Amino acid sequence: MPACVTPLRGRVVIREIRPDRTGSIWHPDQAQDPKRDEKSHRGIVMAIGAPMLSSQTEGAVEVPHGFGAGDVVHFVFAASCAERGRTTIWEDDLPVVWLTQSEILAVEAP
């Protein structure tokens, strides 16, 4: 379903993938990095805004996404408001999470 809502620059809309069992293999819903107090989550990209701008160089340069709608990504909630304040209902009446582009950690290979 094409999105009628376009996120603003640097924003990403994700549908979180909850834990699942495939045969005898269990896929954990969260993997914790022992050096940080952040838990990573998996989700499907529903919509993306324009790339965020880098402020570390002279003049604003777009930072490419590296992912697109439909990709499975790993992400963290970097801000203190966590998941609860960022979850809304999407166009298909299912919940999605709004994140910033910098909260995406990795993209799974197809």
N, C-alpha and C positions, 0 to 999 in steps of 0.2 A: 504494500500500500504506500503510495507516495505521500510524503509528509506535507501537510498544508501549513505547518508551523516551521519557520526557519529560525534556528537559534542565532543569536548575535555573535559577533567576532570572538573567537576563542572558546565558545561554548559547545558542549557535546551532550546529546541525549542518548542514554544507555538503558537497555532493558536487562536487568540483572538475571544471570543464569543461576538458579539455585542448585544445591548439591543433588547428585544423582548416582544411581548404581547401574553399572553396565556389566552384566554377568557377575563375575566375582571381583571386579575392580571397583573400588569406591573412589569417587572424585570428590575431594573435600571442597567445601564452599569457600573456605578461607585458608590462605597460607600466610603465616606470620614470619616476618623477617626478624631474627633475634636481635639485631642491632637497632631496630626502630620499633616504635609502638604503633605501627600501622598494619592493618590487615588488608591484603589484596583480595579483590573480588573479580569475578568474570562476568562479562555481559556482551550483548550484541548492540552495535552502534545503530541507532534508529535515525538520527539526523545530526548534521554537523553545521556549524556556522563557518564563516570565513576564517582563515588561519589567524592565530594571535600574532601580535606584533612584538618583536624583540626590542627592548629598550636599552640593551647593553651596547649597542653600536651607534655610531653617529647616523642619525636618520632612522626612521622606523623600517624594519625589514620583516616581512612575513615569515613565520616559522611554519614550515609545511607540516600537515597533519601526520602523514605516514600511515593513515588508515582511512577507510571510507564507510559509508552506510552499508550495513550487512556484515561487517567484519566482527570477529570475536576478539575482544580486548580484555586485558587485565587492568584494574584501576584501584585507586585508593581514595578515601575521603580525606583530603589534606586539611580542610578547614575545620574549625571547632564545631560547626553546626551539624556535622556528620550527615547520616543518611536521612533521618526523619524530616528535616526541614527542606530537603531537596527532592523528595518524591512527590510526583504528581500523576494524574491520570492522562494517558496519551490518547490519540485519536481513535484507537481501537478499544478503548475502555479498560486497558490494562496499565499497571503502574510502570513508570519509568523514572530514572534518576537523572538530574541535570548536573553536569560536571564542567570543570574547566579543562581545556586541552592539556594543561600541564599535569593533571591528575591521572592521565592515561600512562601506564607503565610499559605495556608491551602489546603486540598484536600477534595472535596465534596464526600459524601457517595454515592455509586452507587444506 
